[in-house]
Amino acid sequence: MKKSFILYVDSLDVLDELSDVQVSYIFRAIKLYVNGEKIKLDGILKAVFIPFKNQIDRDNEKYENICKARSDAGKLGGRPPKANKAIALFDKQKKQIKAKEAHTDTVNDTVIKKTTKEIPVELFKTVEKWLGGFDKIKNPKAYAYKLFKIYAPGIIRKAIKIGKPKSIGQLSSECEYFKKQLNK
């Protein structure tokens, strides 16, 4: 049960037309009604009390609906883990980039089929491990997927083995360099 109720200022104007005794009866009736007790009013007092009663009923119904909605939401569990948001964002980005770059390398390794091109598992794990060494990257796996969306696996392999980058910016520069050489 609620421990409070709202009495609206604009509904109090009607009390100005009543005597002090009648106003005290109205407030006593409101108190009894809010506490779930039966009230008995006659004539003008009953007419003045009805708008207060209706407003209390509307507020109680609204309160019950809010309680029910919150209870239902609570039964569903708490906030989803951030990983689910990252996966959803990754899937969205994947759909946006899907039309880009149809280039694939042929590799005899086992492959991961997560993007529009095949990614050698061993190379992917190497890139993921390399990215994991940076504090700024919270999800190396997702970042590795981003790299493989931008650059072909062969370009990334060359950039890591030949260029031996010491930063993410250096890796991107090396990849761009080998990409330009490939397109010549």
MIDOSE-1310 file (N, C-alpha, C; in nm, 2 decimals, decimal comma, always signed):
residues 184
mkks	+0,08/-0,12/+0,00/+0,00/+0,00/+0,00/+0,09/+0,12/+0,00; +0,04/+0,23/-0,07/+0,11/+0,35/-0,08/+0,12/+0,42/+0,06; +0,23/+0,49/+0,08/+0,24/+0,57/+0,21/+0,21/+0,71/+0,19; +0,17/+0,75/+0,07/+0,14/+0,89/+0,05/+0,04/+0,91/-0,06
fily	-0,02/+1,02/-0,08/-0,11/+1,05/-0,19/-0,09/+1,20/-0,23; -0,13/+1,24/-0,35/-0,12/+1,37/-0,39/-0,25/+1,44/-0,38; -0,25/+1,56/-0,33/-0,37/+1,65/-0,32/-0,33/+1,77/-0,41; -0,40/+1,79/-0,52/-0,37/+1,89/-0,62/-0,43/+2,03/-0,58
vdsl	-0,34/+2,13/-0,59/-0,38/+2,26/-0,55/-0,50/+2,32/-0,62; -0,51/+2,29/-0,75/-0,63/+2,34/-0,82/-0,76/+2,28/-0,78; -0,76/+2,17/-0,71/-0,88/+2,11/-0,66/-0,92/+2,17/-0,53; -0,84/+2,24/-0,47/-0,87/+2,30/-0,34/-0,96/+2,43/-0,35
dvld	-0,97/+2,48/-0,47/-1,05/+2,61/-0,48/-1,20/+2,59/-0,44; -1,25/+2,47/-0,46/-1,39/+2,44/-0,42/-1,41/+2,45/-0,27; -1,31/+2,44/-0,19/-1,32/+2,44/-0,05/-1,34/+2,59/+0,00; -1,31/+2,68/-0,08/-1,34/+2,82/-0,04/-1,49/+2,85/-0,02
elsd	-1,57/+2,78/-0,08/-1,71/+2,80/-0,08/-1,78/+2,73/+0,04; -1,70/+2,65/+0,11/-1,75/+2,57/+0,23/-1,72/+2,64/+0,36; -1,79/+2,60/+0,46/-1,76/+2,65/+0,60/-1,64/+2,57/+0,65; -1,58/+2,62/+0,76/-1,47/+2,55/+0,82/-1,51/+2,41/+0,86
vqvs	-1,63/+2,39/+0,92/-1,67/+2,26/+0,96/-1,69/+2,17/+0,84; -1,74/+2,21/+0,73/-1,76/+2,13/+0,61/-1,62/+2,09/+0,55; -1,52/+2,19/+0,56/-1,39/+2,16/+0,51/-1,33/+2,05/+0,59; -1,35/+2,06/+0,72/-1,29/+1,95/+0,81/-1,35/+1,82/+0,78
yifr	-1,48/+1,81/+0,75/-1,55/+1,68/+0,71/-1,49/+1,63/+0,58; -1,46/+1,72/+0,48/-1,40/+1,68/+0,36/-1,26/+1,62/+0,38; -1,18/+1,69/+0,46/-1,04/+1,63/+0,48/-1,05/+1,50/+0,56; -1,14/+1,49/+0,66/-1,15/+1,37/+0,73/-1,20/+1,26/+0,63
aikl	-1,29/+1,29/+0,54/-1,34/+1,19/+0,44/-1,22/+1,14/+0,35; -1,14/+1,24/+0,31/-1,02/+1,21/+0,23/-0,93/+1,11/+0,30; -0,90/+1,15/+0,43/-0,81/+1,06/+0,51/-0,87/+0,92/+0,52; -1,00/+0,91/+0,55/-1,06/+0,77/+0,56/-1,05/+0,70/+0,43
yvng	-1,09/+0,77/+0,32/-1,09/+0,71/+0,19/-0,95/+0,66/+0,15; -0,85/+0,74/+0,17/-0,71/+0,70/+0,13/-0,67/+0,57/+0,22; -0,71/+0,56/+0,34/-0,68/+0,45/+0,42/-0,77/+0,33/+0,40; -0,86/+0,34/+0,30/-0,94/+0,22/+0,27/-1,07/+0,20/+0,35
ekik	-1,10/+0,30/+0,43/-1,22/+0,29/+0,51/-1,34/+0,35/+0,44; -1,46/+0,31/+0,48/-1,58/+0,36/+0,42/-1,62/+0,49/+0,47; -1,67/+0,57/+0,38/-1,71/+0,71/+0,42/-1,86/+0,73/+0,39; -1,92/+0,82/+0,47/-2,06/+0,85/+0,45/-2,08/+1,00/+0,45
ldgi	-2,11/+1,06/+0,33/-2,13/+1,20/+0,32/-2,26/+1,22/+0,25; -2,32/+1,34/+0,28/-2,45/+1,37/+0,22/-2,44/+1,51/+0,15; -2,53/+1,53/+0,05/-2,56/+1,65/-0,01/-2,43/+1,72/-0,07; -2,41/+1,84/-0,03/-2,30/+1,92/-0,09/-2,16/+1,86/-0,06
lkav	-2,15/+1,80/+0,06/-2,02/+1,74/+0,10/-1,99/+1,62/+0,00; -2,09/+1,54/-0,03/-2,07/+1,43/-0,12/-2,03/+1,48/-0,26; -2,09/+1,59/-0,31/-2,06/+1,65/-0,44/-1,92/+1,71/-0,44; -1,88/+1,77/-0,33/-1,74/+1,83/-0,33/-1,64/+1,72/-0,31
fipf	-1,67/+1,60/-0,25/-1,57/+1,50/-0,22/-1,55/+1,42/-0,35; -1,64/+1,40/-0,44/-1,63/+1,31/-0,56/-1,51/+1,35/-0,65; -1,48/+1,48/-0,68/-1,36/+1,50/-0,76/-1,23/+1,46/-0,69; -1,22/+1,48/-0,56/-1,11/+1,43/-0,48/-1,09/+1,28/-0,49
knqi	-1,21/+1,21/-0,47/-1,21/+1,07/-0,48/-1,16/+1,02/-0,62; -1,22/+1,08/-0,72/-1,18/+1,04/-0,86/-1,03/+1,06/-0,88; -0,98/+1,17/-0,84/-0,83/+1,20/-0,86/-0,75/+1,10/-0,78; -0,79/+1,06/-0,66/-0,71/+0,96/-0,58/-0,72/+0,83/-0,65
drdn	-0,83/+0,79/-0,70/-0,85/+0,66/-0,78/-0,76/+0,66/-0,90; -0,76/+0,77/-0,98/-0,67/+0,78/-1,10/-0,52/+0,76/-1,06; -0,48/+0,84/-0,96/-0,34/+0,83/-0,91/-0,31/+0,69/-0,86; -0,40/+0,62/-0,79/-0,37/+0,49/-0,74/-0,36/+0,39/-0,86
ekye	-0,44/+0,41/-0,96/-0,44/+0,32/-1,08/-0,31/+0,34/-1,15; -0,27/+0,46/-1,17/-0,14/+0,49/-1,23/-0,02/+0,43/-1,15; -0,03/+0,44/-1,02/+0,08/+0,39/-0,94/+0,08/+0,23/-0,95; -0,03/+0,17/-0,95/-0,04/+0,02/-0,97/+0,02/-0,02/-1,10
nick	-0,01/+0,05/-1,21/+0,04/+0,02/-1,34/+0,19/+0,03/-1,34; +0,24/+0,14/-1,28/+0,39/+0,16/-1,27/+0,45/+0,04/-1,20; +0,39/+0,01/-1,08/+0,45/-0,10/-1,00/+0,45/-0,23/-1,08; +0,34/-0,26/-1,15/+0,33/-0,38/-1,23/+0,44/-0,38/-1,34
arsd	+0,45/-0,27/-1,41/+0,55/-0,26/-1,52/+0,69/-0,28/-1,47; +0,72/-0,22/-1,35/+0,86/-0,24/-1,29/+0,88/-0,38/-1,25; +0,77/-0,44/-1,19/+0,78/-0,58/-1,15/+0,81/-0,67/-1,27; +0,74/-0,65/-1,38/+0,76/-0,73/-1,50/+0,90/-0,71/-1,55
agkl	+0,95/-0,59/-1,55/+1,08/-0,56/-1,60/+1,19/-0,63/-1,51; +1,16/-0,63/-1,38/+1,25/-0,69/-1,29/+1,26/-0,84/-1,31; +1,15/-0,90/-1,34/+1,15/-1,05/-1,37/+1,23/-1,08/-1,49; +1,25/-0,99/-1,58/+1,33/-1,02/-1,70/+1,48/-1,01/-1,67
ggrp	+1,52/-0,96/-1,56/+1,66/-0,95/-1,53/+1,71/-0,81/-1,54; +1,84/-0,80/-1,51/+1,90/-0,67/-1,51/+1,95/-0,63/-1,65; +2,04/-0,53/-1,65/+2,09/-0,47/-1,78/+2,17/-0,58/-1,85; +2,15/-0,59/-1,98/+2,23/-0,69/-2,06/+2,38/-0,66/-2,05
pkan	+2,46/-0,76/-2,06/+2,61/-0,74/-2,05/+2,65/-0,65/-2,17; +2,76/-0,58/-2,15/+2,81/-0,49/-2,26/+2,85/-0,57/-2,38; +2,89/-0,69/-2,36/+2,93/-0,77/-2,47/+2,82/-0,79/-2,58; +2,69/-0,80/-2,53/+2,58/-0,81/-2,62/+2,57/-0,68/-2,70
kaia	+2,59/-0,57/-2,64/+2,58/-0,44/-2,72/+2,69/-0,43/-2,82; +2,81/-0,48/-2,78/+2,92/-0,48/-2,87/+2,90/-0,57/-2,99; +2,84/-0,68/-2,97/+2,81/-0,78/-3,08/+2,70/-0,72/-3,17; +2,60/-0,65/-3,11/+2,50/-0,59/-3,19/+2,56/-0,48/-3,27
lfdk	+2,65/-0,40/-3,22/+2,71/-0,29/-3,29/+2,80/-0,35/-3,40; +2,87/-0,45/-3,37/+2,96/-0,52/-3,47/+2,87/-0,57/-3,58; +2,76/-0,64/-3,55/+2,67/-0,69/-3,66/+2,62/-0,57/-3,75; +2,59/-0,46/-3,69/+2,54/-0,35/-3,76/+2,65/-0,30/-3,85
qkkq	+2,77/-0,28/-3,80/+2,88/-0,24/-3,88/+2,91/-0,34/-4,00; +2,90/-0,46/-3,96/+2,92/-0,57/-4,06/+2,83/-0,55/-4,18; +2,70/-0,53/-4,15/+2,60/-0,51/-4,26/+2,63/-0,39/-4,35; +2,68/-0,28/-4,28/+2,71/-0,16/-4,35/+2,83/-0,17/-4,44
ikak	+2,93/-0,25/-4,40/+3,05/-0,27/-4,48/+3,05/-0,39/-4,57; +2,94/-0,47/-4,57/+2,93/-0,59/-4,64/+2,95/-0,56/-4,79; +2,90/-0,45/-4,84/+2,91/-0,42/-4,98/+3,05/-0,38/-5,02; +3,14/-0,34/-4,93/+3,27/-0,30/-4,96/+3,36/-0,42/-4,98
eaht	+3,47/-0,40/-5,05/+3,58/-0,49/-5,07/+3,54/-0,64/-5,08; +3,54/-0,68/-5,21/+3,51/-0,82/-5,23/+3,64/-0,91/-5,25; +3,75/-0,85/-5,22/+3,88/-0,92/-5,24/+3,90/-1,03/-5,13; +3,94/-1,15/-5,17/+3,97/-1,25/-5,07/+4,10/-1,31/-5,11
dtvn	+4,18/-1,36/-5,01/+4,30/-1,44/-5,04/+4,27/-1,59/-5,03; +4,33/-1,67/-5,11/+4,32/-1,81/-5,10/+4,42/-1,86/-5,00; +4,38/-1,93/-4,90/+4,47/-1,98/-4,79/+4,43/-2,12/-4,76; +4,54/-2,21/-4,74/+4,51/-2,35/-4,71/+4,48/-2,37/-4,56
dtvi	+4,49/-2,26/-4,47/+4,46/-2,28/-4,33/+4,31/-2,30/-4,31; +4,28/-2,34/-4,18/+4,14/-2,34/-4,14/+4,10/-2,19/-4,14; +3,97/-2,16/-4,17/+3,93/-2,03/-4,18/+3,81/-2,00/-4,09; +3,80/-1,87/-4,05/+3,68/-1,82/-3,98/+3,59/-1,75/-4,08
kktt	+3,47/-1,79/-4,09/+3,38/-1,72/-4,19/+3,28/-1,63/-4,11; +3,33/-1,51/-4,07/+3,26/-1,42/-3,99/+3,23/-1,29/-4,07; +3,31/-1,26/-4,17/+3,29/-1,14/-4,25/+3,27/-1,18/-4,39; +3,27/-1,09/-4,49/+3,25/-1,12/-4,63/+3,36/-1,19/-4,69
keip	+3,48/-1,20/-4,62/+3,59/-1,27/-4,67/+3,64/-1,37/-4,56; +3,72/-1,47/-4,61/+3,77/-1,57/-4,51/+3,89/-1,52/-4,44; +3,90/-1,56/-4,31/+4,01/-1,51/-4,23/+4,08/-1,64/-4,18; +4,21/-1,65/-4,20/+4,28/-1,76/-4,15/+4,28/-1,76/-3,99
velf	+4,25/-1,87/-3,93/+4,23/-1,87/-3,78/+4,37/-1,83/-3,72; +4,47/-1,89/-3,76/+4,60/-1,87/-3,70/+4,64/-1,72/-3,71; +4,62/-1,66/-3,83/+4,65/-1,52/-3,84/+4,56/-1,43/-3,75; +4,43/-1,47/-3,75/+4,34/-1,40/-3,67/+4,38/-1,40/-3,52
ktve	+4,42/-1,52/-3,47/+4,47/-1,53/-3,33/+4,59/-1,45/-3,31; +4,68/-1,44/-3,40/+4,80/-1,36/-3,39/+4,77/-1,22/-3,38; +4,68/-1,17/-3,46/+4,64/-1,03/-3,46/+4,57/-1,00/-3,33; +4,48/-1,09/-3,29/+4,41/-1,06/-3,16/+4,50/-1,06/-3,04
kwlg	+4,60/-1,15/-3,04/+4,70/-1,15/-2,93/+4,78/-1,02/-2,93; +4,82/-0,98/-3,05/+4,90/-0,86/-3,07/+4,82/-0,74/-3,02; +4,70/-0,73/-3,06/+4,61/-0,62/-3,02/+4,58/-0,62/-2,87; +4,58/-0,73/-2,81/+4,56/-0,75/-2,66/+4,67/-0,68/-2,58
gfdk	+4,78/-0,65/-2,64/+4,89/-0,59/-2,57/+4,87/-0,44/-2,54; +4,77/-0,38/-2,60/+4,74/-0,24/-2,59/+4,63/-0,22/-2,49; +4,66/-0,13/-2,39/+4,56/-0,10/-2,29/+4,44/-0,03/-2,34; +4,45/+0,05/-2,45/+4,34/+0,13/-2,50/+4,23/+0,04/-2,57
iknp	+4,27/-0,08/-2,61/+4,18/-0,17/-2,68/+4,12/-0,26/-2,58; +3,99/-0,24/-2,56/+3,91/-0,32/-2,46/+3,87/-0,46/-2,51; +3,84/-0,46/-2,64/+3,79/-0,59/-2,70/+3,88/-0,62/-2,83; +3,99/-0,68/-2,81/+4,09/-0,71/-2,92/+4,02/-0,79/-3,03
kaya	+3,93/-0,88/-2,99/+3,87/-0,97/-3,10/+3,79/-0,88/-3,19; +3,70/-0,79/-3,14/+3,62/-0,70/-3,22/+3,71/-0,61/-3,31; +3,82/-0,56/-3,25/+3,91/-0,48/-3,32/+3,98/-0,55/-3,44; +4,01/-0,68/-3,41/+4,07/-0,76/-3,51/+3,98/-0,78/-3,63
yklf	+3,85/-0,81/-3,60/+3,75/-0,82/-3,70/+3,74/-0,69/-3,79; +3,75/-0,58/-3,72/+3,75/-0,45/-3,79/+3,86/-0,44/-3,89; +3,98/-0,48/-3,84/+4,10/-0,48/-3,93/+4,08/-0,57/-4,05; +4,03/-0,69/-4,03/+4,01/-0,78/-4,14/+3,90/-0,74/-4,24
kiya	+3,81/-0,65/-4,19/+3,71/-0,59/-4,28/+3,77/-0,49/-4,37; +3,87/-0,42/-4,32/+3,93/-0,31/-4,40/+4,04/-0,37/-4,49; +4,12/-0,46/-4,44/+4,24/-0,51/-4,52/+4,22/-0,66/-4,54; +4,27/-0,70/-4,65/+4,28/-0,85/-4,68/+4,37/-0,92/-4,59
pgii	+4,35/-1,05/-4,56/+4,44/-1,12/-4,47/+4,58/-1,12/-4,51; +4,61/-1,13/-4,64/+4,75/-1,12/-4,69/+4,82/-1,00/-4,66; +4,75/-0,88/-4,67/+4,80/-0,75/-4,63/+4,84/-0,75/-4,48; +4,75/-0,79/-4,40/+4,77/-0,79/-4,26/+4,89/-0,88/-4,22
rkai	+4,90/-1,00/-4,28/+5,01/-1,09/-4,26/+5,14/-1,03/-4,29; +5,15/-0,96/-4,41/+5,27/-0,89/-4,44/+5,31/-0,78/-4,35; +5,21/-0,70/-4,31/+5,23/-0,59/-4,22/+5,28/-0,63/-4,09; +5,23/-0,74/-4,03/+5,28/-0,79/-3,90/+5,42/-0,86/-3,92
kigk	+5,44/-0,94/-4,02/+5,56/-1,01/-4,03/+5,68/-0,93/-4,08; +5,65/-0,84/-4,18/+5,76/-0,77/-4,24/+5,78/-0,63/-4,17; +5,66/-0,56/-4,15/+5,67/-0,43/-4,09/+5,70/-0,43/-3,94; +5,66/-0,53/-3,87/+5,67/-0,55/-3,72/+5,63/-0,42/-3,65
pksi	+5,50/-0,38/-3,67/+5,45/-0,26/-3,61/+5,46/-0,26/-3,46; +5,48/-0,14/-3,40/+5,48/-0,13/-3,25/+5,36/-0,06/-3,20; +5,27/-0,01/-3,29/+5,15/+0,05/-3,24/+5,04/+0,02/-3,34; +4,92/+0,06/-3,31/+4,81/+0,03/-3,39/+4,82/+0,12/-3,52
gqls	+4,86/+0,25/-3,50/+4,88/+0,34/-3,61/+4,98/+0,29/-3,71; +5,09/+0,23/-3,65/+5,19/+0,18/-3,74/+5,14/+0,06/-3,82; +5,05/-0,02/-3,76/+4,99/-0,14/-3,83/+4,91/-0,09/-3,94; +4,83/+0,02/-3,92/+4,74/+0,07/-4,02/+4,83/+0,13/-4,14
sece	+4,93/+0,20/-4,10/+5,02/+0,25/-4,20/+5,09/+0,14/-4,29; +5,13/+0,04/-4,22/+5,19/-0,08/-4,29/+5,09/-0,14/-4,38; +4,97/-0,16/-4,33/+4,87/-0,22/-4,42/+4,84/-0,14/-4,54; +4,83/+0,00/-4,52/+4,80/+0,09/-4,63/+4,92/+0,08/-4,74
yfkk	+5,04/+0,07/-4,69/+5,16/+0,06/-4,77/+5,15/-0,07/-4,86; +5,12/-0,18/-4,80/+5,12/-0,31/-4,87/+4,99/-0,32/-4,96; +4,89/-0,25/-4,92/+4,77/-0,24/-5,01/+4,80/-0,17/-5,13; +4,87/-0,06/-5,12/+4,90/+0,02/-5,24/+5,00/-0,06/-5,33
qlnk	+5,09/-0,13/-5,27/+5,19/-0,21/-5,35/+5,11/-0,32/-5,43; +5,01/-0,38/-5,36/+4,93/-0,48/-5,42/+4,85/-0,43/-5,54; +4,80/-0,31/-5,53/+4,72/-0,25/-5,63/+4,80/-0,20/-5,75; +4,93/-0,19/-5,74/+5,01/-0,14/-5,85/+5,02/-0,24/-5,96
